[in-house]
Amino acid sequence: MGLGYSLSTLPEIGRWRPPAVGTAYVVRQFVTMGLQELLSTPFVIPSIPRVVALALTELGRPRPDLRRLAQLLGTDPALSCRLLQIANAAGLAGKLHGVSEALAVLRLDEVRTLVMHAASSATFKAVPGIQLAQFWSYSLDAARVSRAIAGLLHLDPQAAYCVGMIHAVGELLLRVALPNIVALDAKVGVFEPKRARAELQAVGFCFTQVTAGLARQWKLPHNMFDALEFQHKPFDNDPYEPLAGVLHLALWRARARQLQWSQRALAVSFPALVAEVLGLDIDMVLQQDPIDWTPVRSGPAPQRSRTAVS
């Protein structure tokens, strides 16, 4: 995949360390791939088998319910991305923000073909260091909170939901193309706020840039790939994109739930400046919690305090 070394020749991550240097050095030593090369790596985002099966059942009916289809496909990041990619490529580049909009312009046979392709692929492949069920649950929570906050601010709820759902797909590509990046997990977990910073230090780019790069390839609207690229530091973008602030707050909440932060950790870590610019406070954000949180799935032991503050 463009790596300069065969995986069989790499030292065992976790046992080998050069003297007096950190994990970032261990990763960087074996990275010869830049961001653009990584973005050209063939990659299929894994789909959720249950969603694929239910979508095929609905599509097999004489008159499929488009609202039901939108609800189903909107819970699968892979199918959401592919729908938006195809719909925005059909002469509507940069205009469609959500799954229901994409379904409105695509023919049912196109949607059926897309879902059948997902079913025929190895849709639930292992990604190094990632428990996909946990990862998708976290992504769905982020999408729901993002949509709720956007609605409070009279921003596009479909765009907010979509960026919440797909915000971390770049992490999957990073791990497939650069498996050694798993070495960072011992220092900064995949759900922790400092993950993007750790990846930048280790390989020169991070999952947010990868996700934004994919969004550009898919011809998603400009405000969506700005939100994806600047999700961890909304004010680094000029001009500032409010959707990035919405996503930033939603990710704070979804991470807090996934890592099971205490009330004190919530208060200390709250991104108050981002919220203030949007006219919100911590109570207003917490009131947007969905009533249908996904269950917190088993995974690595939650780390409640080590990186609660980004």
N, C-alpha and C positions, 0 to 999 in steps of 0.2 A: 504493500500500500504506500510505497514511497519512503518507508523507513530505511535508514542507511545500514541497519544491522538485522540479521535474522534473529527472530525471537529466541531461538535455541541457543544463541551465543550470549544473550544478555545475562548479567548476574541476577541472582534471585533478589528481587526487591523485598526488603524487610530484613534480610540477613547481611547484605553487603552495604557498607557505607565507607566512602573515602574519609580520611581523618579530618575532623574539625570542619566539616561542611554540612549544609542542611539538605533536606529532602529535595528542594528545588534544583540543586546541583545534580542530584541523582537522576531526576527526570530530564533536565536540559542536556545532559551529556549524550543522550541517545536520541535527541530530537533533531532531525534534519529537514523537517517539513514546515513550510510557512503557511500562513492562513489561507492564501489563495489556492495553494496546492491541496490543502486539507479539504477545502470546499469543493474541489473537483473529484474527491474520493467517492467512488460508487457506494451508495449507502441507502438502505431501506429502513425507514423508521418502523420499529415493531408495532403491530396493532394488537388490540386487546381481543382475544378469541371470542369472548362472550358478546362483545359489541358487534363483531363481524357476523356471528351467527344470527343475532337478533335482527340486524339490518338485512341480511339475506332473506330471512323469513318475511319481513315486511315488504321487501321488494318482490317477493314471490306472490304476493296477493294480487288479485285482478285490478284493484285500485289502491295502490300504496298510499298511505297517509303521509303527506310531506311534512306535516308538523311532527309526527312521531319519528320520521326519518331524521329530521333536523336535530331532535332531542338525542337520538341514539348516536349519530355520527359526531355530534358536538362533544361527546364524552370521550372520544378517541383522538388523541393528538395527531396520529399518523393519518387517519382518514380526513380529519379537518384540514391538515396541511395540503394533502393531495387534492381535495375538492377545491380549495382556494387557488391552488396552483393552476389547475385545469381551467377553472372559471375565469381567472384573471388573464390567462393566456388567450382567451377567446375574444380578443378585441376589446377587452374591458380592463386592461392592465391598470392596477392601482386604484380601482374603483369599488371592489367588493371586499367587505370587511368581515363577513361572517358566513357560517355554514348555511343558514336559511337563505341568504342572498345568493350564494353559489347554487343552491338547489333550484332557485327560481330561474336561472339562466341555462342550466344544464338539462339535457334530455335524460329521461329515466334509464335508457339503455346505457348511457355513459356512466351514470352512477352505479348501475348494476355491474358493469364491467370493472369499474374501480374496486368495488367491494369484493367481487369474485377473485380479482387478482390478489387482494390482501388475504383472502381465504386460502388461495393456492400456494402462497408463499410461506416460508417458515416464519410466521408472524410473531412468534413470542421467543425469538432468539435471545440467548444470554448476552448481556452487555457487561464487560468486565467491571466488577465492583458495584453493580447496580441491581437492586431487587426491583424489577419492573413494576410489579403490582403496587409496591409502596411508592414508587416514583410517579406512576399515573394517578394514584390517589391524591398525592400532594399537588400535582398539576391541576387536577379537577377542583380541589379546594381553592387554589390560587385563582382559577378562572371564575369561580362563583363569587369570591370576595371582590375581585376586580370589577365584575359586572355590577355588583351592588354599590360599590363606591362610585363608579361612573354614573349610575342612575341618580345617585344623590346629587351629583354635580352637573347633571343634564348633559353628559358626554355620551358618545355612542356606546351603548352597552354591548352590542355585538363585537365591536372592535376590542373592547376591554376584555370580554370573555375570551376571545380568540387569543390575544397576546398572553393572557394568563395561562391558557391551556398549553400553548406551544413554547413558552418562554425559555424552557431548558432543554429543548431537543438538541441544541448544540452540544450539550454535555454528553449525549449518547454518541454523536459522531466523533467527538474528541476521544472517547474511550475506545471506540472501534478502531480508529485510525492511529491513535497513540496509546496503546495499552499501558505503557509505563506510567501514565499520568495517575493511575490507581495508587501509586506510591504516596501521593499527596493525602489520601484518605486518612492515613494514620495521624496526620497533623491537623487537617481541616476537612470535616465531613462534607458530603455532597450537598446537604441541605443548609449548611452554615453560612452566615452572611459574608464571611471573609473568603469564601471559595473562589470568587472571581479574582480577587487580589492575589491569592496564592497561585492560581493558574497563570496570571500575567507574569509573575515573578519567575515561574518555572519554565514556561515555553514561549513567552512573549505575546500571547493572546489568551483570551478566555472564552468560556462557553457563551457569554452574551454576544460577543462579536461573531462567533460561529453561527448562532441562531439568527442574528441580524443579516449575516451574509446569505444564509439560506433563504430568508424572507425576501431579500432583493432578487435572488435567482427565481423565486416563485412569483415575482412581480406583485407583491402585496402593497397596499397603500403606504405612502411615505410616512405617515404618522405612526403606522404600526411597526415598521422596521426601526424608526427612531426610538420608539418606546422599548423595543426589544434590545437595542444596542446600549441604551443608557438606563436600563432598568436598575442597575446597582448605584448609579450616580446621575440622577436626572438633571442636575444643574451643570453637568459637563457639556451638555448639548446647547448650542447657540444657533437658533433660538430655542428656548425651553419648550419641550413638548409636554403638555399636561397629562397625556396618557402615560408617559413614563413615570410621572409622579404617582398616578393611580396604581400602576403596576408595582411600583416600589412599595407602597403601603400594603397592597394585597400580599406581596411576597413576605413582608415582615410578619403578617398575621398567619399565613400558611406555614411558614417555617416555625413560628412560635408553637403552633399546634403540633407539628410533626416532631419537634424536639422537646415538647412538653415543658416549656418554660414556665417558671413560677410567675405569680403576679408581680413580684419585684423585678424579675428579669424583663417582663413585658414593659413595665414603666421605664426602666433604665434604658432599654434598647429602642424605645419608640422613636421613629424618625420625625421629630417634632418640626423641624424646619420645612421638610417636604410637605407635611400636613398643613402647616401654617400658610404656605403659599397657596394651597388649594382651599383654604378657609375651613380646615377641619381640626379636630383635636382627638386625643386618644379615645375618649368616650364615644365620639361619633363614629370612629373607625370600628371600634369593637361592636357597636350596635349593628354593623353590617354583616356580622357572622351569619353564615347560612344555617337554617334550621336542620339541613340535611348534610352536615359534615360527613365526609367519608370516614369509616373507622380507621384509627391509627393502626397501621399494619406493623407487624414485627419486622425488625431490621436491626442495624447496629444500635447499641445502647444509646439512648438519648443523652446529649451533653448539654446540661441546662445552663451552665454559666461560663464555660471556657471562651466562647465566642458570641455571647449574647449581644455584645455591643459591636456594631460594624465600624 
